[in-house]
Amino acid sequence: MHFLGYSSCGVGFVCNIKNEKSYQIVKWGIEAVKNLTHRGAIGGDGKTGDGAGILIHIPKKFFADFLNEKSLEISDINNLAVGVFFFYKDLRSSVEEYIKGSPFKFIGWREVPVDPSAVGESALKVMPKIFHLLLDTEKVEKEKVELELYFLRRLIEKDSLLGKNVYIASLSSKILVYKGMLVAPQLDKFYPELTDERLESSICLFHQRYSTNTFPDWTLAQPFRYLAHNGEINTLQGNRNWIRALEVELKHELFGEKIELVKPLISFEESDSASLDRVFELLCLAGYSTAHAINMLIPPAWESVPDMPDEVRLFFEFQTFMMQPWDGPASIAFSDGKTIGVHLDRNGLRPCRYIITEDGIMVAGSEVGMIDLSGKKIKEKGRLGPGDTVLVDLTKGLVKKTKEILNELSNSKPYREWIEKNLIRLRHLIKENKISIPLKDEERF
């Protein structure tokens, strides 16, 4: 790849805080990622990109019209789940066999219209066929839909034939991903339907990739299923080994015997961002809030913050017993469809700024000026510092900052009681002469 002085990845989101869906949010998101093109890389053919994409809510009107046009039936459009499938071989019939054993009703496939002339020669050579899988979730309890979709996806991924020839960019009843081996200006040219005003969403999470530790690939373009990442995980090898070690004892009441579908959770061949997304996804499906999950994975420097409240410090100490920090320069944008937010690593080594308008529009990401907000009254603007999180709760129409988020998390469980009752600190035992550690002469100072 030739880089022409380009910078690191561009990442961020646009949202309507009041959860009012419109095409304007999608349009702004596409505008924003295009304005981060200089943060990506372009291949030697002058046209192939490292990757670009967006994550939005499933546009119900758009798919309702498609179902009507094709005379396809669904119990209720609000029961629709959509999967984004990249096929390197046409194995749709094999996927359908797995659906038969799931609690979902198969509705049909939709071939996603694309314009191959929009991409570079290198990207074209390895371009997959892209289809939307449409499912009816009527027979599944609402709170279990995403988990059952996850089980279905894992079954497909673990199939020896499908796993090598099929990639599932997203499979959800809430969100939809459009991405590819593109540079941002190609996004709505390659996917012409991104100019369709029926694509209404209250969120648009976007990413322009600059690959550093893996080669460009259609499957490694971002956003992933829950997050997009600008940065590098420097502790990646240790993190992956830790996850593999934890898998032996992994269990959860929501998963039951299906916990085996989770294993192995990560691949040592995928990018650091892909591994991070898989672990973040699992935590969210297991009942952790997005704010909890991201602060568990990428905590602030809680050991060294002098004015941090004790309850917050104990919260972070408790997390260390379950998860080693995924450390390194990182700006993360994340969403589960109900919340959307951004988070910085403990050293604040990637930029992230935000703007909130009086009418409830929030833009956050790698740079200011990503979209044209002329004519809008600015209510608030700011930047994230080291370890900071800013979260939008779309269900309540609220914006939460680091202090409020950590206060809620630290008081959500009796972390102080758990630590005081169960943690034995060796230094206290040594001080009280309850244990002794003999030292060799050469070990003494």
C-alpha positions, 0 to 999 in steps of 0.5 A: 500500500502507498500511504501518501502521508495518511494518518491512523483510522477514522472512527465516530458516530452521528446520532439523534439523542431522542432516538428519532429515526431519519435518513438525515442521520445516515446521510450525515454518517456517510458525509462524516466518514468521507471526510475522514478519507485522509485517515485511511490508506489506498492501494497501489492501484490507486482505488482499493481501500483498506476498508470503510463502512457504517452501522445503522439501525435496520430500516424497517420501511425499506425492508417492508417495501421489499417484502411487499414487492416480493410477496414475502410474508412476515408476522410483523415488520418489528419481528424482522432480523437481518443478516449481512452475508459475504459469500465466497461460494454460493452456500445459501442452501447450507445456511438454510439447513442451519436455520431449520434447526433454529427458532427462526422462520426463514423468509428469504434472501435479498441480493444486495445491489452493488456497483463493482466498478466503484472499487479498485482492481485488487478489491474486485479480485476478492470481492464476495457476493453480498446477500441479506438474510431475512428472518422472522423472530416471532417465536422467540422471546424479545429479550432472547432474540439477539442471543439466539441469533448469535447461536445461529451465527456461531453454528454457521461459523463453526461449520468447516465448509461455511466457516471458510467461505462465508462471513457474517458481517452482522446478524441482528434484529436491531442493527445492519452493517454496510462495509467493504474493502473500500475507501470512504468516498466509494461507500455509497457508490458501491452500495447505491441503496445508501442514497435511498431515503427509506434508510432511516436510523437514529444512529450511524457509526462509521469507520475508515480503516488504515490497516497496521497489523493485518492486510486489507480484507473485505471481512476486516473492514469496520465497523464490526458487529458492535464496535469500530476501533482506531488504534492498536492493542499492544497486549493482544497476544496476552489477551488472546491467550487469557481468553483461551485460558478462560474458555475452559471454565466458561459458563453462564446461565443464559447460554446453558449447554450452548456455551460450547458454541462460543468456543473458540471465541477468537482466532489468532489470524484475525485483526486485534479489532476483530478479536476485541469486538468478539469479546465485547459482543459476548459480554453484552450478550451475557448481560453486561451493559455496553458501558460496563463491557468497554470499561472492563476491557479498556479500563482507565489508569485506575491504579494511578488516579489520585482523586478517584472515589474508592467505590470506583477504584474497587469496581475496577479492581474487581474487573481485573479478576475477570479480564486483563486490560486490552491495552494500547492506543485506542479510540472506540465507537460502539453500539448495541442498537439501544446505546451508542458511545465512544471510549478512549484508552487509559493514556488518551493516545487517540483523539476523540471530540464531540458536539451536541446541538440544541435539537438533539444531534450528537456527533463524536469522532476522530476530528471536528468538522466531520459534518456540516452543522452550519445553521445548528445551535451548538449546546455543548462541545468537548473532547474525551480525555484518557479513559473517558467514556461518553454514552448516549442512552437512546431508550431514555434520550440521555447523554452520560459522561464518565463520572456519571457512568462510573458512579452508576457502575460502581454502585450497581453491585456490592463490589466493596463487600465482595472484595473485602470478603473474598480477596486475601492480600499477600502483603497483609499476611507478610506484614502480620508474619502469617507467612514467610518467604525465604530469600536466597542471599543473592535475592536480598538487598 
